Amino acid sequence: MRYSIDFKDTFDETLLFWIERFLHSKVATLSSRNVKNKEILNQTMKSLRFGIKNVEQLQTLLKEVRNNGLIGINTYANPLLKLFSYLQTFGFASMREIDEEILRDFIAVACSSLSNASKKNHRVVVIGFFGFIDKQNEDENGKSYIFNIELKNIGDIRGKSAEKLPSFMNEDELKRFLNAIDDYPFSPKVKNRNQLIIKTIIYTGIRVSEALNLKYKDISEDENNYILQVRGKGNKPRIVMILKKHIQELLQNWKIQKDSMQLDSEYIFCNFKNKILTQAYVSRSVENILTFAGIRKEKNGAHMLRHSFATLLYQKSLDLVLVQEALGHSSITTSRIYTHFDKTRLSKTTLIMDNITE
């Protein structure tokens, strides 16, 4: 069903309506594999379809969506909630008053302190949002109002190649970090579980979300290795391996502990209410261990472990395809950033001028 461009009585109501419709379409396309309660998802879809009274209600609903397993909705919701707040200040009477220049200014203001990757995401979401409205609006004569938003050539939004290099640990720091995982004074109640998930991430390079969604059925044995079946972005499956010696005892001890506490979650990394751990909890644990080890990086979160794994993998193998496969990157271009850490290759550049002066 299509709606007129100014479907509601006021600009704020209309903008919120279009945001609801767009997010409804995105919830419908996100993978439902990690949904915890399909009935809640169904109610969410109905609420987004039949309207929200205000932005506060929308924010509450989005929180329910995230808690129900669809974390990816943040990618679309966060930029649009910022856009809603930004456009409210103009006192517009009609959606037709929005133009490319206003949206360029929004990107500049909203993203001034964000990374280039976040700026790019805001740009992509805004383009997608107005492209959605272009296709979904129609007046009584069957004609559509077309925004045709492109946002081309916005400064500093040049994709992956323009991003800051990610934070990572060098080989010496990795050794200190691995020792610190064993020595950190976790409480006995969480020690096995927390050590297990952090070692699984650092030894395989999988994303925190991929680790949190591991189930016991996703692990199999192959001689001295465990084979983990993980689901990456877009629900794409891949296989990673880890030596048994790194996690076998922790895996067994945590399973015994779960059974003794009658935690029957099919997910390996659950809390004591039988719910999956949050990414924020894992990141805090990683930060505590880094501080304990005396390691300080610009970004100390759990995702830094993935960058450290990938950096060391490339330095040791010089095999970009291997890095791509191990990390589950859809394009080798994404993996190419780790070539910046190839000291052996870069050291050749130091000899260029020396040869001239000899």
Contacts in CASP RR format, 6 or more apart in sequence:
PFRMAT RR
TARGET T0000
AUTHOR 0000-0000-0000
METHOD contacts of the structure
MODEL  1
MRYSIDFKDTFDETLLFWIERFLHSKVATLSSRNVKNKEILNQTMKSLRF
GIKNVEQLQTLLKEVRNNGLIGINTYANPLLKLFSYLQTFGFASMREIDE
EILRDFIAVACSSLSNASKKNHRVVVIGFFGFIDKQNEDENGKSYIFNIE
LKNIGDIRGKSAEKLPSFMNEDELKRFLNAIDDYPFSPKVKNRNQLIIKT
IIYTGIRVSEALNLKYKDISEDENNYILQVRGKGNKPRIVMILKKHIQEL
LQNWKIQKDSMQLDSEYIFCNFKNKILTQAYVSRSVENILTFAGIRKEKN
GAHMLRHSFATLLYQKSLDLVLVQEALGHSSITTSRIYTHFDKTRLSKTT
LIMDNITE
2 136 0 8 1.000
2 137 0 8 1.000
2 138 0 8 1.000
2 144 0 8 1.000
3 17 0 8 1.000
3 21 0 8 1.000
3 136 0 8 1.000
3 137 0 8 1.000
3 138 0 8 1.000
4 137 0 8 1.000
4 138 0 8 1.000
4 139 0 8 1.000
4 140 0 8 1.000
5 14 0 8 1.000
5 94 0 8 1.000
5 95 0 8 1.000
5 96 0 8 1.000
5 133 0 8 1.000
5 137 0 8 1.000
5 139 0 8 1.000
5 144 0 8 1.000
5 145 0 8 1.000
6 14 0 8 1.000
6 94 0 8 1.000
6 95 0 8 1.000
6 96 0 8 1.000
7 14 0 8 1.000
7 17 0 8 1.000
7 18 0 8 1.000
7 137 0 8 1.000
8 14 0 8 1.000
8 16 0 8 1.000
8 17 0 8 1.000
11 87 0 8 1.000
11 91 0 8 1.000
11 92 0 8 1.000
11 93 0 8 1.000
11 94 0 8 1.000
11 95 0 8 1.000
11 97 0 8 1.000
12 84 0 8 1.000
12 88 0 8 1.000
14 95 0 8 1.000
15 84 0 8 1.000
15 87 0 8 1.000
15 95 0 8 1.000
16 52 0 8 1.000
16 54 0 8 1.000
16 55 0 8 1.000
16 58 0 8 1.000
16 84 0 8 1.000
17 51 0 8 1.000
18 95 0 8 1.000
18 129 0 8 1.000
18 132 0 8 1.000
18 133 0 8 1.000
18 136 0 8 1.000
19 58 0 8 1.000
19 80 0 8 1.000
19 81 0 8 1.000
19 84 0 8 1.000
19 129 0 8 1.000
20 48 0 8 1.000
20 51 0 8 1.000
20 52 0 8 1.000
20 58 0 8 1.000
21 48 0 8 1.000
21 132 0 8 1.000
21 136 0 8 1.000
22 76 0 8 1.000
22 80 0 8 1.000
22 128 0 8 1.000
22 129 0 8 1.000
22 132 0 8 1.000
22 133 0 8 1.000
23 48 0 8 1.000
23 58 0 8 1.000
23 62 0 8 1.000
23 73 0 8 1.000
23 76 0 8 1.000
23 77 0 8 1.000
23 80 0 8 1.000
24 45 0 8 1.000
24 48 0 8 1.000
24 49 0 8 1.000
25 132 0 8 1.000
26 73 0 8 1.000
26 76 0 8 1.000
27 41 0 8 1.000
27 44 0 8 1.000
27 45 0 8 1.000
27 48 0 8 1.000
27 65 0 8 1.000
27 70 0 8 1.000
27 73 0 8 1.000
28 45 0 8 1.000
30 70 0 8 1.000
30 72 0 8 1.000
30 73 0 8 1.000
31 234 0 8 1.000
31 235 0 8 1.000
32 38 0 8 1.000
32 41 0 8 1.000
32 70 0 8 1.000
33 231 0 8 1.000
33 235 0 8 1.000
34 69 0 8 1.000
34 70 0 8 1.000
34 71 0 8 1.000
34 213 0 8 1.000
35 41 0 8 1.000
35 68 0 8 1.000
35 69 0 8 1.000
35 70 0 8 1.000
36 67 0 8 1.000
36 68 0 8 1.000
36 69 0 8 1.000
36 276 0 8 1.000
37 68 0 8 1.000
40 64 0 8 1.000
40 68 0 8 1.000
41 65 0 8 1.000
41 68 0 8 1.000
41 70 0 8 1.000
44 61 0 8 1.000
44 64 0 8 1.000
44 65 0 8 1.000
44 68 0 8 1.000
47 61 0 8 1.000
48 61 0 8 1.000
52 58 0 8 1.000
52 61 0 8 1.000
55 81 0 8 1.000
55 84 0 8 1.000
55 85 0 8 1.000
58 81 0 8 1.000
59 81 0 8 1.000
62 73 0 8 1.000
62 74 0 8 1.000
62 77 0 8 1.000
65 73 0 8 1.000
66 72 0 8 1.000
66 73 0 8 1.000
66 74 0 8 1.000
71 209 0 8 1.000
71 279 0 8 1.000
75 121 0 8 1.000
75 125 0 8 1.000
76 125 0 8 1.000
79 110 0 8 1.000
79 121 0 8 1.000
79 122 0 8 1.000
79 125 0 8 1.000
79 126 0 8 1.000
80 125 0 8 1.000
80 126 0 8 1.000
80 129 0 8 1.000
82 106 0 8 1.000
82 110 0 8 1.000
82 122 0 8 1.000
83 106 0 8 1.000
83 110 0 8 1.000
83 126 0 8 1.000
83 129 0 8 1.000
86 106 0 8 1.000
86 109 0 8 1.000
86 110 0 8 1.000
87 98 0 8 1.000
87 102 0 8 1.000
87 106 0 8 1.000
90 97 0 8 1.000
90 102 0 8 1.000
92 98 0 8 1.000
95 133 0 8 1.000
95 145 0 8 1.000
96 145 0 8 1.000
98 130 0 8 1.000
98 147 0 8 1.000
99 147 0 8 1.000
100 149 0 8 1.000
100 150 0 8 1.000
100 151 0 8 1.000
103 126 0 8 1.000
103 130 0 8 1.000
103 149 0 8 1.000
103 151 0 8 1.000
104 151 0 8 1.000
104 154 0 8 1.000
106 126 0 8 1.000
107 119 0 8 1.000
107 122 0 8 1.000
107 123 0 8 1.000
107 126 0 8 1.000
107 151 0 8 1.000
107 154 0 8 1.000
107 157 0 8 1.000
108 154 0 8 1.000
110 122 0 8 1.000
111 118 0 8 1.000
111 119 0 8 1.000
111 122 0 8 1.000
114 122 0 8 1.000
115 163 0 8 1.000
115 164 0 8 1.000
116 156 0 8 1.000
116 157 0 8 1.000
116 158 0 8 1.000
116 159 0 8 1.000
116 162 0 8 1.000
116 163 0 8 1.000
116 164 0 8 1.000
117 159 0 8 1.000
117 160 0 8 1.000
117 163 0 8 1.000
119 154 0 8 1.000
119 156 0 8 1.000
119 157 0 8 1.000
120 157 0 8 1.000
120 159 0 8 1.000
123 151 0 8 1.000
123 154 0 8 1.000
123 157 0 8 1.000
126 149 0 8 1.000
126 151 0 8 1.000
127 149 0 8 1.000
127 150 0 8 1.000
127 151 0 8 1.000
130 147 0 8 1.000
130 149 0 8 1.000
131 147 0 8 1.000
131 149 0 8 1.000
133 147 0 8 1.000
134 144 0 8 1.000
134 145 0 8 1.000
134 146 0 8 1.000
134 147 0 8 1.000
134 148 0 8 1.000
135 144 0 8 1.000
137 144 0 8 1.000
137 145 0 8 1.000
138 144 0 8 1.000
139 145 0 8 1.000
156 162 0 8 1.000
160 333 0 8 1.000
160 334 0 8 1.000
160 337 0 8 1.000
163 337 0 8 1.000
165 337 0 8 1.000
165 340 0 8 1.000
165 341 0 8 1.000
166 299 0 8 1.000
166 304 0 8 1.000
166 307 0 8 1.000
166 337 0 8 1.000
167 297 0 8 1.000
167 298 0 8 1.000
167 299 0 8 1.000
167 300 0 8 1.000
167 304 0 8 1.000
167 307 0 8 1.000
168 297 0 8 1.000
168 304 0 8 1.000
168 307 0 8 1.000
168 308 0 8 1.000
168 310 0 8 1.000
168 311 0 8 1.000
168 341 0 8 1.000
169 177 0 8 1.000
169 295 0 8 1.000
169 297 0 8 1.000
169 304 0 8 1.000
169 308 0 8 1.000
171 312 0 8 1.000
171 315 0 8 1.000
173 293 0 8 1.000
173 295 0 8 1.000
173 308 0 8 1.000
174 202 0 8 1.000
174 308 0 8 1.000
174 312 0 8 1.000
176 293 0 8 1.000
176 294 0 8 1.000
176 295 0 8 1.000
177 202 0 8 1.000
177 289 0 8 1.000
177 290 0 8 1.000
177 293 0 8 1.000
177 295 0 8 1.000
178 199 0 8 1.000
178 202 0 8 1.000
179 293 0 8 1.000
180 289 0 8 1.000
180 290 0 8 1.000
180 292 0 8 1.000
180 293 0 8 1.000
181 195 0 8 1.000
181 198 0 8 1.000
181 199 0 8 1.000
181 202 0 8 1.000
181 289 0 8 1.000
182 195 0 8 1.000
183 292 0 8 1.000
184 288 0 8 1.000
184 289 0 8 1.000
184 292 0 8 1.000
186 194 0 8 1.000
186 195 0 8 1.000
189 272 0 8 1.000
192 250 0 8 1.000
192 253 0 8 1.000
192 254 0 8 1.000
192 257 0 8 1.000
193 254 0 8 1.000
193 257 0 8 1.000
193 269 0 8 1.000
194 285 0 8 1.000
195 250 0 8 1.000
196 247 0 8 1.000
196 250 0 8 1.000
196 251 0 8 1.000
196 254 0 8 1.000
196 268 0 8 1.000
196 269 0 8 1.000
197 211 0 8 1.000
197 212 0 8 1.000
197 268 0 8 1.000
197 269 0 8 1.000
197 277 0 8 1.000
197 282 0 8 1.000
198 282 0 8 1.000
198 285 0 8 1.000
198 286 0 8 1.000
198 289 0 8 1.000
198 302 0 8 1.000
198 305 0 8 1.000
199 246 0 8 1.000
199 247 0 8 1.000
199 250 0 8 1.000
200 206 0 8 1.000
200 211 0 8 1.000
200 214 0 8 1.000
200 228 0 8 1.000
200 242 0 8 1.000
200 247 0 8 1.000
201 208 0 8 1.000
201 211 0 8 1.000
201 282 0 8 1.000
201 302 0 8 1.000
201 305 0 8 1.000
201 306 0 8 1.000
201 309 0 8 1.000
202 305 0 8 1.000
202 308 0 8 1.000
202 309 0 8 1.000
203 242 0 8 1.000
203 243 0 8 1.000
203 246 0 8 1.000
203 247 0 8 1.000
203 309 0 8 1.000
204 228 0 8 1.000
204 240 0 8 1.000
204 241 0 8 1.000
204 242 0 8 1.000
204 309 0 8 1.000
204 326 0 8 1.000
205 240 0 8 1.000
205 305 0 8 1.000
205 306 0 8 1.000
205 309 0 8 1.000
205 310 0 8 1.000
205 326 0 8 1.000
205 327 0 8 1.000
206 228 0 8 1.000
206 230 0 8 1.000
206 240 0 8 1.000
206 306 0 8 1.000
207 232 0 8 1.000
207 303 0 8 1.000
207 306 0 8 1.000
208 279 0 8 1.000
208 282 0 8 1.000
208 283 0 8 1.000
208 302 0 8 1.000
208 303 0 8 1.000
209 232 0 8 1.000
209 279 0 8 1.000
210 230 0 8 1.000
210 231 0 8 1.000
210 232 0 8 1.000
211 230 0 8 1.000
211 269 0 8 1.000
211 282 0 8 1.000
212 267 0 8 1.000
212 269 0 8 1.000
212 276 0 8 1.000
212 277 0 8 1.000
212 278 0 8 1.000
212 279 0 8 1.000
212 282 0 8 1.000
213 230 0 8 1.000
213 231 0 8 1.000
213 267 0 8 1.000
213 276 0 8 1.000
214 228 0 8 1.000
214 230 0 8 1.000
214 267 0 8 1.000
214 268 0 8 1.000
214 269 0 8 1.000
215 266 0 8 1.000
215 267 0 8 1.000
215 268 0 8 1.000
216 255 0 8 1.000
216 266 0 8 1.000
216 268 0 8 1.000
217 266 0 8 1.000
218 228 0 8 1.000
218 229 0 8 1.000
218 230 0 8 1.000
219 226 0 8 1.000
219 227 0 8 1.000
219 228 0 8 1.000
219 229 0 8 1.000
219 251 0 8 1.000
219 268 0 8 1.000
220 226 0 8 1.000
220 227 0 8 1.000
220 229 0 8 1.000
221 227 0 8 1.000
221 244 0 8 1.000
222 241 0 8 1.000
224 243 0 8 1.000
224 244 0 8 1.000
224 245 0 8 1.000
225 241 0 8 1.000
225 242 0 8 1.000
225 243 0 8 1.000
225 244 0 8 1.000
226 241 0 8 1.000
226 242 0 8 1.000
226 243 0 8 1.000
226 244 0 8 1.000
226 247 0 8 1.000
226 248 0 8 1.000
226 251 0 8 1.000
227 239 0 8 1.000
227 240 0 8 1.000
227 241 0 8 1.000
228 239 0 8 1.000
228 240 0 8 1.000
228 241 0 8 1.000
228 242 0 8 1.000
229 237 0 8 1.000
229 238 0 8 1.000
229 239 0 8 1.000
230 237 0 8 1.000
230 238 0 8 1.000
230 239 0 8 1.000
230 240 0 8 1.000
231 237 0 8 1.000
232 238 0 8 1.000
232 328 0 8 1.000
233 330 0 8 1.000
236 328 0 8 1.000
236 330 0 8 1.000
238 325 0 8 1.000
238 328 0 8 1.000
240 326 0 8 1.000
251 268 0 8 1.000
254 268 0 8 1.000
258 264 0 8 1.000
258 265 0 8 1.000
258 270 0 8 1.000
261 272 0 8 1.000
263 270 0 8 1.000
263 272 0 8 1.000
263 274 0 8 1.000
264 274 0 8 1.000
265 274 0 8 1.000
265 275 0 8 1.000
265 276 0 8 1.000
267 276 0 8 1.000
269 276 0 8 1.000
269 277 0 8 1.000
270 276 0 8 1.000
270 277 0 8 1.000
271 277 0 8 1.000
271 281 0 8 1.000
279 302 0 8 1.000
282 302 0 8 1.000
283 301 0 8 1.000
283 302 0 8 1.000
283 303 0 8 1.000
285 302 0 8 1.000
286 300 0 8 1.000
286 301 0 8 1.000
286 302 0 8 1.000
286 304 0 8 1.000
286 305 0 8 1.000
287 300 0 8 1.000
287 301 0 8 1.000
290 296 0 8 1.000
290 297 0 8 1.000
290 300 0 8 1.000
290 301 0 8 1.000
291 300 0 8 1.000
297 304 0 8 1.000
306 327 0 8 1.000
309 326 0 8 1.000
310 323 0 8 1.000
310 326 0 8 1.000
310 327 0 8 1.000
310 335 0 8 1.000
310 338 0 8 1.000
311 338 0 8 1.000
311 341 0 8 1.000
313 322 0 8 1.000
313 323 0 8 1.000
313 326 0 8 1.000
313 338 0 8 1.000
314 320 0 8 1.000
314 323 0 8 1.000
314 335 0 8 1.000
314 338 0 8 1.000
314 339 0 8 1.000
314 341 0 8 1.000
314 342 0 8 1.000
315 341 0 8 1.000
315 342 0 8 1.000
315 343 0 8 1.000
317 323 0 8 1.000
318 342 0 8 1.000
318 345 0 8 1.000
320 332 0 8 1.000
320 335 0 8 1.000
320 336 0 8 1.000
320 338 0 8 1.000
320 339 0 8 1.000
321 332 0 8 1.000
323 329 0 8 1.000
323 335 0 8 1.000
323 338 0 8 1.000
324 331 0 8 1.000
324 332 0 8 1.000
324 334 0 8 1.000
324 335 0 8 1.000
327 335 0 8 1.000
329 335 0 8 1.000
339 345 0 8 1.000
340 346 0 8 1.000
END
